[in-house]
Structures are given as structure tokens and as C-alpha cells.
Amino acid sequence: MKNGTLRADIQIGALVDIVLKKDQPTGKLTRGHVKRILTKSPNHPHGIKVMLEEQDQVGRVKNILEE
């Protein structure tokens, strides 16, 4: 399992855990599949921002899971 700070590690369709903006204070994770990668830079210290296929939720990747 990788953390989500490098854009190159994240592929469309990958199963990931993200933290939604509203969940940042608690750190609650939401699991889903990547629909779009929103961060343009090659890395981000708080995680690459993605949109999930499930309900178009947007958040920063914390874990990249192996399917």
C-alpha cells in the first residue's frame, strides 16, 4: 500500500482511500475508484487531489490499495 503524495503512483480506476474536505478535521477515510486526477503538480505533501467514480466525491489520496 502506497501513500498518495506522488501523482505518478495514481492511475485512473485505482482503488484508493481519500479524505474529503469536510472530513479533514477527523481524518475519516472514504474508499473508492479514481475517476479523475485533479492535482496538476507531480507531488503534493497532503496527497494528490482526485475525484472518485462513486458520487463524484473529491478529496486527497491517503492510501493506494492493491486490488
mmCIF file as gemmi writes it, N, C-alpha and C atoms, coordinates in Angstrom:
data_model
loop_
_atom_site.group_PDB
_atom_site.id
_atom_site.type_symbol
_atom_site.label_atom_id
_atom_site.label_alt_id
_atom_site.label_comp_id
_atom_site.label_asym_id
_atom_site.label_entity_id
_atom_site.label_seq_id
_atom_site.pdbx_PDB_ins_code
_atom_site.Cartn_x
_atom_site.Cartn_y
_atom_site.Cartn_z
_atom_site.occupancy
_atom_site.B_iso_or_equiv
_atom_site.pdbx_formal_charge
_atom_site.auth_seq_id
_atom_site.auth_asym_id
_atom_site.pdbx_PDB_model_num
ATOM 1 N N . MET Axp A 1 ? 0.854 -1.18 0 1 0 ? 1 A 1
ATOM 2 C CA . MET Axp A 1 ? 0 0 0 1 0 ? 1 A 1
ATOM 3 C C . MET Axp A 1 ? 0.897 1.24 0 1 0 ? 1 A 1
ATOM 4 N N . LYS Axp A 2 ? 0.632 2.138 -0.933 1 0 ? 2 A 1
ATOM 5 C CA . LYS Axp A 2 ? 1.416 3.368 -1.048 1 0 ? 2 A 1
ATOM 6 C C . LYS Axp A 2 ? 0.611 4.541 -0.516 1 0 ? 2 A 1
ATOM 7 N N . ASN Axp A 3 ? 1.324 5.595 -0.105 1 0 ? 3 A 1
ATOM 8 C CA . ASN Axp A 3 ? 0.609 6.816 0.242 1 0 ? 3 A 1
ATOM 9 C C . ASN Axp A 3 ? 0.334 7.577 -1.054 1 0 ? 3 A 1
ATOM 10 N N . GLY Axp A 4 ? -0.472 8.597 -0.997 1 0 ? 4 A 1
ATOM 11 C CA . GLY Axp A 4 ? -0.925 9.258 -2.213 1 0 ? 4 A 1
ATOM 12 C C . GLY Axp A 4 ? -0.266 10.58 -2.51 1 0 ? 4 A 1
ATOM 13 N N . THR Axp A 5 ? 1.031 10.717 -2.209 1 0 ? 5 A 1
ATOM 14 C CA . THR Axp A 5 ? 1.682 12.016 -2.407 1 0 ? 5 A 1
ATOM 15 C C . THR Axp A 5 ? 2.315 12.181 -3.791 1 0 ? 5 A 1
ATOM 16 N N . LEU Axp A 6 ? 2.482 11.089 -4.55 1 0 ? 6 A 1
ATOM 17 C CA . LEU Axp A 6 ? 3.082 11.168 -5.882 1 0 ? 6 A 1
ATOM 18 C C . LEU Axp A 6 ? 2.027 10.915 -6.953 1 0 ? 6 A 1
ATOM 19 N N . ARG Axp A 7 ? 1.892 11.86 -7.871 1 0 ? 7 A 1
ATOM 20 C CA . ARG Axp A 7 ? 0.884 11.756 -8.932 1 0 ? 7 A 1
ATOM 21 C C . ARG Axp A 7 ? 1.128 10.522 -9.806 1 0 ? 7 A 1
ATOM 22 N N . ALA Axp A 8 ? 2.393 10.191 -10.056 1 0 ? 8 A 1
ATOM 23 C CA . ALA Axp A 8 ? 2.744 9.062 -10.92 1 0 ? 8 A 1
ATOM 24 C C . ALA Axp A 8 ? 2.257 7.721 -10.366 1 0 ? 8 A 1
ATOM 25 N N . ASP Axp A 9 ? 2.037 7.623 -9.06 1 0 ? 9 A 1
ATOM 26 C CA . ASP Axp A 9 ? 1.586 6.372 -8.435 1 0 ? 9 A 1
ATOM 27 C C . ASP Axp A 9 ? 0.088 6.132 -8.61 1 0 ? 9 A 1
ATOM 28 N N . ILE Axp A 10 ? -0.658 7.155 -9.037 1 0 ? 10 A 1
ATOM 29 C CA . ILE Axp A 10 ? -2.121 7.071 -9.08 1 0 ? 10 A 1
ATOM 30 C C . ILE Axp A 10 ? -2.583 6.897 -10.52 1 0 ? 10 A 1
ATOM 31 N N . GLN Axp A 11 ? -3.397 5.866 -10.746 1 0 ? 11 A 1
ATOM 32 C CA . GLN Axp A 11 ? -3.932 5.578 -12.074 1 0 ? 11 A 1
ATOM 33 C C . GLN Axp A 11 ? -5.454 5.724 -12.051 1 0 ? 11 A 1
ATOM 34 N N . ILE Axp A 12 ? -6.039 6.084 -13.193 1 0 ? 12 A 1
ATOM 35 C CA . ILE Axp A 12 ? -7.492 6.122 -13.316 1 0 ? 12 A 1
ATOM 36 C C . ILE Axp A 12 ? -8.016 4.706 -13.054 1 0 ? 12 A 1
ATOM 37 N N . GLY Axp A 13 ? -9.052 4.591 -12.232 1 0 ? 13 A 1
ATOM 38 C CA . GLY Axp A 13 ? -9.632 3.294 -11.902 1 0 ? 13 A 1
ATOM 39 C C . GLY Axp A 13 ? -9.022 2.629 -10.682 1 0 ? 13 A 1
ATOM 40 N N . ALA Axp A 14 ? -7.947 3.198 -10.136 1 0 ? 14 A 1
ATOM 41 C CA . ALA Axp A 14 ? -7.29 2.619 -8.958 1 0 ? 14 A 1
ATOM 42 C C . ALA Axp A 14 ? -8.188 2.738 -7.731 1 0 ? 14 A 1
ATOM 43 N N . LEU Axp A 15 ? -8.116 1.75 -6.846 1 0 ? 15 A 1
ATOM 44 C CA . LEU Axp A 15 ? -8.849 1.78 -5.58 1 0 ? 15 A 1
ATOM 45 C C . LEU Axp A 15 ? -8.011 2.549 -4.565 1 0 ? 15 A 1
ATOM 46 N N . VAL Axp A 16 ? -8.611 3.596 -3.99 1 0 ? 16 A 1
ATOM 47 C CA . VAL Axp A 16 ? -7.882 4.475 -3.071 1 0 ? 16 A 1
ATOM 48 C C . VAL Axp A 16 ? -8.739 4.828 -1.863 1 0 ? 16 A 1
ATOM 49 N N . ASP Axp A 17 ? -8.076 5.253 -0.799 1 0 ? 17 A 1
ATOM 50 C CA . ASP Axp A 17 ? -8.728 5.879 0.354 1 0 ? 17 A 1
ATOM 51 C C . ASP Axp A 17 ? -8.415 7.362 0.279 1 0 ? 17 A 1
ATOM 52 N N . ILE Axp A 18 ? -9.46 8.202 0.392 1 0 ? 18 A 1
ATOM 53 C CA . ILE Axp A 18 ? -9.254 9.647 0.368 1 0 ? 18 A 1
ATOM 54 C C . ILE Axp A 18 ? -9.85 10.276 1.62 1 0 ? 18 A 1
ATOM 55 N N . VAL Axp A 19 ? -9.409 11.496 1.909 1 0 ? 19 A 1
ATOM 56 C CA . VAL Axp A 19 ? -10.021 12.31 2.957 1 0 ? 19 A 1
ATOM 57 C C . VAL Axp A 19 ? -10.76 13.438 2.256 1 0 ? 19 A 1
ATOM 58 N N . LEU Axp A 20 ? -12.08 13.489 2.452 1 0 ? 20 A 1
ATOM 59 C CA . LEU Axp A 20 ? -12.891 14.564 1.89 1 0 ? 20 A 1
ATOM 60 C C . LEU Axp A 20 ? -12.614 15.855 2.644 1 0 ? 20 A 1
ATOM 61 N N . LYS Axp A 21 ? -12.853 16.998 2.007 1 0 ? 21 A 1
ATOM 62 C CA . LYS Axp A 21 ? -12.624 18.303 2.641 1 0 ? 21 A 1
ATOM 63 C C . LYS Axp A 21 ? -13.364 18.392 3.98 1 0 ? 21 A 1
ATOM 64 N N . LYS Axp A 22 ? -14.621 17.946 4.011 1 0 ? 22 A 1
ATOM 65 C CA . LYS Axp A 22 ? -15.42 18.04 5.241 1 0 ? 22 A 1
ATOM 66 C C . LYS Axp A 22 ? -14.9 17.115 6.342 1 0 ? 22 A 1
ATOM 67 N N . ASP Axp A 23 ? -14.123 16.09 5.965 1 0 ? 23 A 1
ATOM 68 C CA . ASP Axp A 23 ? -13.602 15.126 6.938 1 0 ? 23 A 1
ATOM 69 C C . ASP Axp A 23 ? -12.162 15.417 7.355 1 0 ? 23 A 1
ATOM 70 N N . GLN Axp A 24 ? -11.569 16.515 6.878 1 0 ? 24 A 1
ATOM 71 C CA . GLN Axp A 24 ? -10.174 16.811 7.221 1 0 ? 24 A 1
ATOM 72 C C . GLN Axp A 24 ? -9.929 16.935 8.726 1 0 ? 24 A 1
ATOM 73 N N . PRO Axp A 25 ? -10.847 17.553 9.497 1 0 ? 25 A 1
ATOM 74 C CA . PRO Axp A 25 ? -10.578 17.641 10.941 1 0 ? 25 A 1
ATOM 75 C C . PRO Axp A 25 ? -10.5 16.274 11.635 1 0 ? 25 A 1
ATOM 76 N N . THR Axp A 26 ? -11.288 15.295 11.162 1 0 ? 26 A 1
ATOM 77 C CA . THR Axp A 26 ? -11.313 13.98 11.802 1 0 ? 26 A 1
ATOM 78 C C . THR Axp A 26 ? -10.393 12.975 11.115 1 0 ? 26 A 1
ATOM 79 N N . GLY Axp A 27 ? -10.07 13.208 9.832 1 0 ? 27 A 1
ATOM 80 C CA . GLY Axp A 27 ? -9.242 12.273 9.084 1 0 ? 27 A 1
ATOM 81 C C . GLY Axp A 27 ? -9.987 11.041 8.613 1 0 ? 27 A 1
ATOM 82 N N . LYS Axp A 28 ? -11.331 11.081 8.632 1 0 ? 28 A 1
ATOM 83 C CA . LYS Axp A 28 ? -12.149 9.94 8.192 1 0 ? 28 A 1
ATOM 84 C C . LYS Axp A 28 ? -11.864 9.634 6.723 1 0 ? 28 A 1
ATOM 85 N N . LEU Axp A 29 ? -11.637 8.355 6.417 1 0 ? 29 A 1
ATOM 86 C CA . LEU Axp A 29 ? -11.306 7.932 5.06 1 0 ? 29 A 1
ATOM 87 C C . LEU Axp A 29 ? -12.547 7.488 4.302 1 0 ? 29 A 1
ATOM 88 N N . THR Axp A 30 ? -12.56 7.771 3.006 1 0 ? 30 A 1
ATOM 89 C CA . THR Axp A 30 ? -13.611 7.332 2.095 1 0 ? 30 A 1
ATOM 90 C C . THR Axp A 30 ? -12.935 6.514 1.006 1 0 ? 30 A 1
ATOM 91 N N . ARG Axp A 31 ? -13.45 5.302 0.728 1 0 ? 31 A 1
ATOM 92 C CA . ARG Axp A 31 ? -12.837 4.41 -0.258 1 0 ? 31 A 1
ATOM 93 C C . ARG Axp A 31 ? -13.596 4.496 -1.578 1 0 ? 31 A 1
ATOM 94 N N . GLY Axp A 32 ? -12.846 4.475 -2.673 1 0 ? 32 A 1
ATOM 95 C CA . GLY Axp A 32 ? -13.476 4.489 -3.987 1 0 ? 32 A 1
ATOM 96 C C . GLY Axp A 32 ? -12.445 4.356 -5.09 1 0 ? 32 A 1
ATOM 97 N N . HIS Axp A 33 ? -12.941 4.409 -6.327 1 0 ? 33 A 1
ATOM 98 C CA . HIS Axp A 33 ? -12.092 4.277 -7.51 1 0 ? 33 A 1
ATOM 99 C C . HIS Axp A 33 ? -11.878 5.644 -8.152 1 0 ? 33 A 1
ATOM 100 N N . VAL Axp A 34 ? -10.66 5.899 -8.598 1 0 ? 34 A 1
ATOM 101 C CA . VAL Axp A 34 ? -10.299 7.195 -9.175 1 0 ? 34 A 1
ATOM 102 C C . VAL Axp A 34 ? -10.983 7.377 -10.53 1 0 ? 34 A 1
ATOM 103 N N . LYS Axp A 35 ? -11.707 8.482 -10.655 1 0 ? 35 A 1
ATOM 104 C CA . LYS Axp A 35 ? -12.334 8.862 -11.927 1 0 ? 35 A 1
ATOM 105 C C . LYS Axp A 35 ? -11.468 9.888 -12.655 1 0 ? 35 A 1
ATOM 106 N N . ARG Axp A 36 ? -10.979 10.898 -11.904 1 0 ? 36 A 1
ATOM 107 C CA . ARG Axp A 36 ? -10.135 11.957 -12.465 1 0 ? 36 A 1
ATOM 108 C C . ARG Axp A 36 ? -9.059 12.332 -11.461 1 0 ? 36 A 1
ATOM 109 N N . ILE Axp A 37 ? -7.88 12.685 -11.962 1 0 ? 37 A 1
ATOM 110 C CA . ILE Axp A 37 ? -6.806 13.221 -11.12 1 0 ? 37 A 1
ATOM 111 C C . ILE Axp A 37 ? -6.845 14.735 -11.277 1 0 ? 37 A 1
ATOM 112 N N . LEU Axp A 38 ? -7.044 15.448 -10.169 1 0 ? 38 A 1
ATOM 113 C CA . LEU Axp A 38 ? -7.247 16.894 -10.218 1 0 ? 38 A 1
ATOM 114 C C . LEU Axp A 38 ? -5.973 17.701 -9.967 1 0 ? 38 A 1
ATOM 115 N N . THR Axp A 39 ? -5.03 17.157 -9.207 1 0 ? 39 A 1
ATOM 116 C CA . THR Axp A 39 ? -3.773 17.863 -8.934 1 0 ? 39 A 1
ATOM 117 C C . THR Axp A 39 ? -2.886 17.808 -10.173 1 0 ? 39 A 1
ATOM 118 N N . LYS Axp A 40 ? -2.376 18.957 -10.583 1 0 ? 40 A 1
ATOM 119 C CA . LYS Axp A 40 ? -1.525 19.028 -11.781 1 0 ? 40 A 1
ATOM 120 C C . LYS Axp A 40 ? -0.046 18.796 -11.466 1 0 ? 40 A 1
ATOM 121 N N . SER Axp A 41 ? 0.397 19.155 -10.265 1 0 ? 41 A 1
ATOM 122 C CA . SER Axp A 41 ? 1.818 19.017 -9.926 1 0 ? 41 A 1
ATOM 123 C C . SER Axp A 41 ? 2.178 17.538 -9.723 1 0 ? 41 A 1
ATOM 124 N N . PRO Axp A 42 ? 3.462 17.179 -9.881 1 0 ? 42 A 1
ATOM 125 C CA . PRO Axp A 42 ? 3.864 15.771 -9.759 1 0 ? 42 A 1
ATOM 126 C C . PRO Axp A 42 ? 3.769 15.209 -8.345 1 0 ? 42 A 1
ATOM 127 N N . ASN Axp A 43 ? 3.72 16.095 -7.325 1 0 ? 43 A 1
ATOM 128 C CA . ASN Axp A 43 ? 3.563 15.612 -5.95 1 0 ? 43 A 1
ATOM 129 C C . ASN Axp A 43 ? 2.874 16.682 -5.116 1 0 ? 43 A 1
ATOM 130 N N . HIS Axp A 44 ? 2.351 16.253 -3.978 1 0 ? 44 A 1
ATOM 131 C CA . HIS Axp A 44 ? 1.713 17.178 -3.038 1 0 ? 44 A 1
ATOM 132 C C . HIS Axp A 44 ? 1.861 16.578 -1.645 1 0 ? 44 A 1
ATOM 133 N N . PRO Axp A 45 ? 2.339 17.361 -0.672 1 0 ? 45 A 1
ATOM 134 C CA . PRO Axp A 45 ? 2.612 16.811 0.664 1 0 ? 45 A 1
ATOM 135 C C . PRO Axp A 45 ? 1.377 16.286 1.4 1 0 ? 45 A 1
ATOM 136 N N . HIS Axp A 46 ? 0.189 16.797 1.07 1 0 ? 46 A 1
ATOM 137 C CA . HIS Axp A 46 ? -1.033 16.346 1.749 1 0 ? 46 A 1
ATOM 138 C C . HIS Axp A 46 ? -1.794 15.303 0.943 1 0 ? 46 A 1
ATOM 139 N N . GLY Axp A 47 ? -1.272 14.909 -0.205 1 0 ? 47 A 1
ATOM 140 C CA . GLY Axp A 47 ? -1.925 13.915 -1.043 1 0 ? 47 A 1
ATOM 141 C C . GLY Axp A 47 ? -2.454 14.535 -2.326 1 0 ? 47 A 1
ATOM 142 N N . ILE Axp A 48 ? -2.443 13.738 -3.384 1 0 ? 48 A 1
ATOM 143 C CA . ILE Axp A 48 ? -2.939 14.175 -4.689 1 0 ? 48 A 1
ATOM 144 C C . ILE Axp A 48 ? -4.467 14.252 -4.63 1 0 ? 48 A 1
ATOM 145 N N . LYS Axp A 49 ? -5.026 15.337 -5.153 1 0 ? 49 A 1
ATOM 146 C CA . LYS Axp A 49 ? -6.48 15.507 -5.14 1 0 ? 49 A 1
ATOM 147 C C . LYS Axp A 49 ? -7.084 14.76 -6.326 1 0 ? 49 A 1
ATOM 148 N N . VAL Axp A 50 ? -8.105 13.933 -6.045 1 0 ? 50 A 1
ATOM 149 C CA . VAL Axp A 50 ? -8.774 13.147 -7.082 1 0 ? 50 A 1
ATOM 150 C C . VAL Axp A 50 ? -10.288 13.245 -6.927 1 0 ? 50 A 1
ATOM 151 N N . MET Axp A 51 ? -10.983 12.875 -8.003 1 0 ? 51 A 1
ATOM 152 C CA . MET Axp A 51 ? -12.435 12.709 -7.963 1 0 ? 51 A 1
ATOM 153 C C . MET Axp A 51 ? -12.713 11.216 -8.072 1 0 ? 51 A 1
ATOM 154 N N . LEU Axp A 52 ? -13.602 10.714 -7.215 1 0 ? 52 A 1
ATOM 155 C CA . LEU Axp A 52 ? -13.964 9.299 -7.24 1 0 ? 52 A 1
ATOM 156 C C . LEU Axp A 52 ? -15.132 9.059 -8.187 1 0 ? 52 A 1
ATOM 157 N N . GLU Axp A 53 ? -15.198 7.83 -8.732 1 0 ? 53 A 1
ATOM 158 C CA . GLU Axp A 53 ? -16.334 7.429 -9.563 1 0 ? 53 A 1
ATOM 159 C C . GLU Axp A 53 ? -17.618 7.427 -8.746 1 0 ? 53 A 1
ATOM 160 N N . GLU Axp A 54 ? -17.503 7.086 -7.466 1 0 ? 54 A 1
ATOM 161 C CA . GLU Axp A 54 ? -18.657 6.996 -6.587 1 0 ? 54 A 1
ATOM 162 C C . GLU Axp A 54 ? -19.11 8.401 -6.192 1 0 ? 54 A 1
ATOM 163 N N . GLN Axp A 55 ? -20.24 8.845 -6.699 1 0 ? 55 A 1
ATOM 164 C CA . GLN Axp A 55 ? -20.876 10.12 -6.333 1 0 ? 55 A 1
ATOM 165 C C . GLN Axp A 55 ? -19.985 11.33 -6.592 1 0 ? 55 A 1
ATOM 166 N N . ASP Axp A 56 ? -18.995 11.196 -7.479 1 0 ? 56 A 1
ATOM 167 C CA . ASP Axp A 56 ? -18.102 12.316 -7.827 1 0 ? 56 A 1
ATOM 168 C C . ASP Axp A 56 ? -17.524 13.017 -6.597 1 0 ? 56 A 1
ATOM 169 N N . GLN Axp A 57 ? -17.182 12.25 -5.566 1 0 ? 57 A 1
ATOM 170 C CA . GLN Axp A 57 ? -16.592 12.829 -4.355 1 0 ? 57 A 1
ATOM 171 C C . GLN Axp A 57 ? -15.149 13.24 -4.633 1 0 ? 57 A 1
ATOM 172 N N . VAL Axp A 58 ? -14.726 14.374 -4.052 1 0 ? 58 A 1
ATOM 173 C CA . VAL Axp A 58 ? -13.382 14.911 -4.261 1 0 ? 58 A 1
ATOM 174 C C . VAL Axp A 58 ? -12.641 14.96 -2.929 1 0 ? 58 A 1
ATOM 175 N N . GLY Axp A 59 ? -11.393 14.5 -2.941 1 0 ? 59 A 1
ATOM 176 C CA . GLY Axp A 59 ? -10.569 14.556 -1.738 1 0 ? 59 A 1
ATOM 177 C C . GLY Axp A 59 ? -9.126 14.232 -2.064 1 0 ? 59 A 1
ATOM 178 N N . ARG Axp A 60 ? -8.294 14.214 -1.027 1 0 ? 60 A 1
ATOM 179 C CA . ARG Axp A 60 ? -6.867 13.942 -1.197 1 0 ? 60 A 1
ATOM 180 C C . ARG Axp A 60 ? -6.565 12.484 -0.847 1 0 ? 60 A 1
ATOM 181 N N . VAL Axp A 61 ? -5.781 11.832 -1.708 1 0 ? 61 A 1
ATOM 182 C CA . VAL Axp A 61 ? -5.453 10.413 -1.546 1 0 ? 61 A 1
ATOM 183 C C . VAL Axp A 61 ? -4.536 10.22 -0.342 1 0 ? 61 A 1
ATOM 184 N N . LYS Axp A 62 ? -4.92 9.295 0.533 1 0 ? 62 A 1
ATOM 185 C CA . LYS Axp A 62 ? -4.088 8.925 1.682 1 0 ? 62 A 1
ATOM 186 C C . LYS Axp A 62 ? -3.455 7.555 1.485 1 0 ? 62 A 1
ATOM 187 N N . ASN Axp A 63 ? -4.165 6.624 0.841 1 0 ? 63 A 1
ATOM 188 C CA . ASN Axp A 63 ? -3.65 5.274 0.597 1 0 ? 63 A 1
ATOM 189 C C . ASN Axp A 63 ? -4.05 4.832 -0.802 1 0 ? 63 A 1
ATOM 190 N N . ILE Axp A 64 ? -3.126 4.146 -1.486 1 0 ? 64 A 1
ATOM 191 C CA . ILE Axp A 64 ? -3.427 3.497 -2.757 1 0 ? 64 A 1
ATOM 192 C C . ILE Axp A 64 ? -3.456 2.005 -2.456 1 0 ? 64 A 1
ATOM 193 N N . LEU Axp A 65 ? -4.593 1.361 -2.7 1 0 ? 65 A 1
ATOM 194 C CA . LEU Axp A 65 ? -4.797 -0.036 -2.313 1 0 ? 65 A 1
ATOM 195 C C . LEU Axp A 65 ? -4.554 -0.966 -3.497 1 0 ? 65 A 1
ATOM 196 N N . GLU Axp A 66 ? -4.106 -2.173 -3.205 1 0 ? 66 A 1
ATOM 197 C CA . GLU Axp A 66 ? -3.933 -3.204 -4.229 1 0 ? 66 A 1
ATOM 198 C C . GLU Axp A 66 ? -5.261 -3.931 -4.387 1 0 ? 66 A 1
ATOM 199 N N . GLU Axp A 67 ? -5.703 -4.088 -5.632 1 0 ? 67 A 1
ATOM 200 C CA . GLU Axp A 67 ? -6.972 -4.802 -5.855 1 0 ? 67 A 1
ATOM 201 C C . GLU Axp A 67 ? -6.711 -6.262 -6.112 1 0 ? 67 A 1
